[in-house]
Amino acid sequence: MAAKKQVPLRLSERLYNDLARWAQDDFRSINGQIEYLLTECVKQRIKSGKYTPEKLESELDIDLSEFIGDDEQ
């Protein structure tokens, strides 16, 4: 897997606290929770068929087969 990029992110205190509680509930770090949520959003966008660049799959390093039901293959 390619090295991860670092991205500075500014959040409101309220959003940070909400994410921290959610991350704790899911046994993740806050960073892990944010990455998980962003990944899920991108998967949903791909699955919905909304605009995505052609090479998005390879850029995300995601195996989309695990997210596409058997009836869709």
VENPE-V291921 format. One record per helix or strand of 2 or more residues. SS is the DSSP state (hx for helix, st for strand). FROM is the first residue (numbers start at 0). TO is the last residue. Records with the same first field share a line. If there is no record, write none. Layout:
# VENPE-V291921
SS->FROM-TO, FROM-TO
This chain:
# VENPE-V291921
hx->12-24, 29-47, 55-59, 63-66, 69-71
